[in-house]
Amino acid sequence: MRKLLLVTLSLVLTLSSFAVNFTDGDFTFSINEDGTTCTIQATTLTSGKLVIPSKVAYKGNDLIVTAIGKYAFADITDFTGDIVIPNSITTIGENAFHRCSGFTGNLVIPNSVTTIGTLAFAGCTGLTGDLVIPNSVKTMGDQVFNGCSGFSGALVISNSVTTIGYAAFARCSGLTGDLVIPNSVTTIGDQAFHSCSGFTGDLVIPNNVTTIGEASFERCTGLTGNLFISNSVTAVGHNAFYGCTGFTGDLVIPNGVITIGSAAFYGCTGFTGKLDISSSVTTIEEYAFAVCTGLTGNLVIPSSVTNLGGFSFYSCTGFTGDLILPDGLTTVSDECFYGCEGLNGNLYLPSSICSLGYYPFRGTKFRTVHSLNTTPPIYSSSSFPDVSVFDKDNLQATLYVPDSSVEAYKASDVWKDFFKILPMSGLGDSAIDGVTADDISVTVVDGNIVITAQESALTEVFNLAGVKLRSTTDRRISDLNHGVYIVRVAGKVFKVSI
């Protein structure tokens, strides 16, 4: 008997766990757990204007419609007019209006809605006008409006939204005006605004964002102002701004960013100012700044960078002057600076460089090359087995190497074809030819090296064998023996004689 009671009780509990479904007019509903509200699950309608009820009668009681269920209206392509969500709705479920391409009016989301599920309106290509996410919305799933190319006005995202999910607004190419990301947002997901080519003006990444996802703004070609990335950002994802050809001015990578992903700024040809990479960056991945042809001035890679990917500055034709690679970098990868034809000053390779990839400097016009490693760096490309490092124009430069290593460089397959290989002691007693720095001076006073520069600027002193002797922010360096030294201050290089 007891066993029978347990089985009966179990059956009752099981049945009670299932929602009660019922039909009223053209819609199927399910009663929610509270017993006073319900969810629209489906409709028999296949065309015409969709009117979503805010309440429905069931067994003599009025139930408030608070949710639109998963796939409730998905793939019904002949609906027309606006989508008006009633004020009673708090949740719009996953795929609720997925591929309802027939709607040709506005989308009206009321302030009652708190959650919009994944793919809820994806593929609703006929919706027009502005897209307004109200203040009540706290959560939006992935691909919510993916492919809604018909929106023809502004995008308004409320200050309540914290995460813009994967491909949330991707391919909404008709949205226009400024793209304003509210301060509440902390995460911009992969492909969030991919191919939203209609946005114009500046783009400001707000202070609470820590990650800019992969391809998040790829091919947003209409953005024609400045790009401002906040100090809160630690990573710029792969392809994040790929092909954003309209950005202008300087490109500033702020203090806080650690990693710049592959092809992050590939083909951003509109930047017309300087590239400023902060000292927090440790990794610049392959193709990160490739084909940013408008960037100008000196290319300064901070001393914090230890990983520089292949093709990372490929065809950045606007950079001019010297190229100083940071200590800690061990290799220059394949075609890293290939086609940077404006680099026409001096190339400095620190003593940490042990290997060079396939034609990393092809197309540059350096006058001198300074390699500080006492052991000649070797060729190391897994993609191109034949030794191919310096082209004929590179080989016209004068190569300066540590005094004790001249013969080793002359015997090296990588270096032997330079027309002039000279010891660093042959540089003479004046500052290195061609290096200028309006805001920095390095002089010798009473046997001490005296630096005039910003208080926080790092000074590094090397001997002619490439050995680092000092690394300091002190403005006066003493206790050095008589001789010739290479001094690097905030990326600028001088040579002094004591």
BELNOR-V581631 format. One record per residue. D_CENTER is the distance of its C-alpha to the mean C-alpha in Angstrom with 2 decimals. Layout:
d_center->D_CENTER
d_center->D_CENTER
This chain:
d_center->68.00
d_center->65.23
d_center->63.17
d_center->63.68
d_center->62.54
d_center->59.32
d_center->58.57
d_center->59.32
d_center->57.10
d_center->54.23
d_center->54.65
d_center->54.64
d_center->51.45
d_center->49.76
d_center->50.84
d_center->49.72
d_center->46.15
d_center->45.81
d_center->45.07
d_center->47.95
d_center->47.18
d_center->49.25
d_center->49.40
d_center->50.10
d_center->50.43
d_center->47.51
d_center->45.22
d_center->45.07
d_center->44.21
d_center->43.87
d_center->45.15
d_center->42.72
d_center->43.80
d_center->45.03
d_center->47.61
d_center->47.17
d_center->43.95
d_center->42.83
d_center->40.00
d_center->40.17
d_center->39.79
d_center->40.89
d_center->42.88
d_center->45.51
d_center->44.44
d_center->43.03
d_center->42.94
d_center->43.49
d_center->42.15
d_center->40.79
d_center->42.21
d_center->40.91
d_center->43.60
d_center->43.03
d_center->45.99
d_center->48.37
d_center->51.86
d_center->52.61
d_center->56.13
d_center->57.07
d_center->53.97
d_center->51.04
d_center->47.63
d_center->44.52
d_center->41.75
d_center->38.62
d_center->36.32
d_center->35.45
d_center->35.31
d_center->33.19
d_center->33.78
d_center->36.46
d_center->36.12
d_center->33.77
d_center->34.53
d_center->37.29
d_center->36.56
d_center->39.57
d_center->38.95
d_center->38.96
d_center->38.36
d_center->36.20
d_center->34.79
d_center->36.24
d_center->35.50
d_center->38.47
d_center->38.23
d_center->39.38
d_center->36.24
d_center->33.87
d_center->32.06
d_center->30.85
d_center->30.61
d_center->28.45
d_center->29.01
d_center->31.57
d_center->31.32
d_center->29.32
d_center->30.09
d_center->32.68
d_center->32.21
d_center->35.52
d_center->34.71
d_center->34.82
d_center->34.65
d_center->32.62
d_center->31.03
d_center->32.47
d_center->31.04
d_center->33.32
d_center->32.65
d_center->34.19
d_center->31.29
d_center->29.25
d_center->27.60
d_center->26.25
d_center->25.95
d_center->23.74
d_center->24.32
d_center->26.85
d_center->26.70
d_center->24.67
d_center->26.33
d_center->28.44
d_center->28.08
d_center->31.04
d_center->30.06
d_center->29.93
d_center->29.54
d_center->27.18
d_center->25.22
d_center->25.93
d_center->24.79
d_center->27.59
d_center->27.61
d_center->29.26
d_center->26.37
d_center->24.86
d_center->23.35
d_center->21.77
d_center->21.35
d_center->19.04
d_center->19.45
d_center->21.81
d_center->21.83
d_center->20.29
d_center->22.05
d_center->23.96
d_center->23.99
d_center->27.12
d_center->25.94
d_center->26.74
d_center->26.21
d_center->23.85
d_center->21.59
d_center->22.67
d_center->20.97
d_center->23.26
d_center->22.77
d_center->23.85
d_center->20.75
d_center->18.62
d_center->16.45
d_center->15.05
d_center->15.49
d_center->14.52
d_center->15.02
d_center->16.93
d_center->17.15
d_center->16.06
d_center->18.34
d_center->19.97
d_center->20.35
d_center->23.27
d_center->21.78
d_center->22.17
d_center->21.97
d_center->19.40
d_center->16.63
d_center->17.37
d_center->15.53
d_center->18.26
d_center->18.32
d_center->19.35
d_center->16.01
d_center->14.55
d_center->12.27
d_center->10.26
d_center->10.94
d_center->9.94
d_center->10.90
d_center->12.03
d_center->12.54
d_center->12.45
d_center->15.03
d_center->16.06
d_center->17.36
d_center->19.87
d_center->17.98
d_center->18.82
d_center->18.58
d_center->16.06
d_center->12.99
d_center->13.12
d_center->10.88
d_center->13.99
d_center->15.26
d_center->15.43
d_center->11.89
d_center->10.93
d_center->8.10
d_center->5.36
d_center->6.57
d_center->6.67
d_center->7.51
d_center->7.68
d_center->8.45
d_center->9.44
d_center->12.72
d_center->13.11
d_center->15.39
d_center->17.54
d_center->15.38
d_center->17.51
d_center->17.16
d_center->15.05
d_center->11.51
d_center->12.02
d_center->9.63
d_center->12.12
d_center->13.38
d_center->13.13
d_center->9.45
d_center->9.69
d_center->6.63
d_center->2.85
d_center->3.96
d_center->5.97
d_center->6.40
d_center->3.84
d_center->6.06
d_center->8.57
d_center->11.94
d_center->11.54
d_center->14.67
d_center->16.03
d_center->14.07
d_center->16.59
d_center->17.46
d_center->15.77
d_center->12.14
d_center->12.13
d_center->9.91
d_center->11.99
d_center->14.25
d_center->13.06
d_center->9.74
d_center->11.05
d_center->8.68
d_center->6.21
d_center->6.15
d_center->8.51
d_center->8.42
d_center->4.80
d_center->7.18
d_center->10.22
d_center->13.12
d_center->12.08
d_center->15.75
d_center->16.54
d_center->15.36
d_center->18.81
d_center->18.70
d_center->17.72
d_center->14.67
d_center->14.85
d_center->13.17
d_center->14.47
d_center->16.87
d_center->15.03
d_center->12.67
d_center->14.44
d_center->12.41
d_center->10.88
d_center->10.86
d_center->12.66
d_center->12.04
d_center->8.89
d_center->10.68
d_center->13.47
d_center->15.66
d_center->14.40
d_center->18.13
d_center->18.54
d_center->17.23
d_center->20.47
d_center->22.29
d_center->22.13
d_center->19.25
d_center->19.27
d_center->17.56
d_center->18.28
d_center->20.79
d_center->18.53
d_center->16.72
d_center->18.59
d_center->16.54
d_center->15.73
d_center->15.07
d_center->17.14
d_center->16.52
d_center->13.66
d_center->15.32
d_center->17.44
d_center->19.41
d_center->18.03
d_center->21.54
d_center->21.49
d_center->21.21
d_center->24.72
d_center->26.86
d_center->26.46
d_center->23.91
d_center->24.20
d_center->22.56
d_center->22.34
d_center->24.84
d_center->23.70
d_center->22.03
d_center->24.38
d_center->23.43
d_center->22.08
d_center->20.77
d_center->21.79
d_center->21.38
d_center->18.84
d_center->20.20
d_center->22.16
d_center->23.18
d_center->22.25
d_center->25.72
d_center->25.58
d_center->25.49
d_center->29.24
d_center->30.05
d_center->30.14
d_center->28.08
d_center->28.19
d_center->27.65
d_center->28.15
d_center->30.65
d_center->28.02
d_center->27.17
d_center->29.17
d_center->27.96
d_center->26.56
d_center->25.17
d_center->26.13
d_center->26.47
d_center->23.59
d_center->25.14
d_center->26.82
d_center->27.38
d_center->27.06
d_center->30.21
d_center->30.55
d_center->34.01
d_center->33.98
d_center->32.23
d_center->32.65
d_center->32.28
d_center->33.13
d_center->33.50
d_center->37.19
d_center->36.58
d_center->35.29
d_center->31.80
d_center->32.21
d_center->30.62
d_center->28.33
d_center->26.75
d_center->27.08
d_center->26.39
d_center->28.97
d_center->32.08
d_center->33.98
d_center->33.49
d_center->31.48
d_center->29.75
d_center->31.15
d_center->32.28
d_center->35.48
d_center->33.94
d_center->32.33
d_center->35.75
d_center->37.39
d_center->35.72
d_center->37.79
d_center->36.61
d_center->37.33
d_center->37.52
d_center->39.17
d_center->42.92
d_center->43.80
d_center->41.46
d_center->42.56
d_center->44.63
d_center->41.98
d_center->39.48
d_center->42.25
d_center->42.84
d_center->39.23
d_center->38.22
d_center->34.85
d_center->36.38
d_center->40.00
d_center->39.61
d_center->38.64
d_center->41.63
d_center->41.72
d_center->40.95
d_center->42.11
d_center->42.25
d_center->40.19
d_center->43.47
d_center->44.13
d_center->41.55
d_center->44.31
d_center->44.59
d_center->42.35
d_center->38.64
d_center->36.58
d_center->37.12
d_center->34.48
d_center->32.39
d_center->32.36
d_center->30.88
d_center->32.25
d_center->31.21
d_center->32.15
d_center->35.57
d_center->36.99
d_center->40.78
d_center->43.53
d_center->46.08
d_center->48.99
d_center->47.24
d_center->44.05
d_center->40.61
d_center->39.68
d_center->36.15
d_center->35.41
d_center->31.77
d_center->29.68
d_center->30.94
d_center->27.77
d_center->27.28
d_center->27.63
d_center->30.51
d_center->31.05
d_center->34.37
d_center->35.15
d_center->38.46
d_center->39.08
d_center->38.77
d_center->35.09
d_center->35.75
d_center->33.86
d_center->36.58
d_center->34.86
d_center->31.54
d_center->32.16
d_center->31.52
d_center->35.30
d_center->36.45
d_center->39.59
d_center->39.75
d_center->43.24
d_center->45.23
d_center->44.07
d_center->46.72
d_center->47.75
d_center->45.55
d_center->42.50
d_center->39.03
d_center->35.46
d_center->33.70
d_center->29.96
d_center->29.00
d_center->25.43
d_center->24.51
d_center->27.71
d_center->30.47
d_center->34.25
d_center->37.35
d_center->40.35
d_center->43.81
d_center->45.75
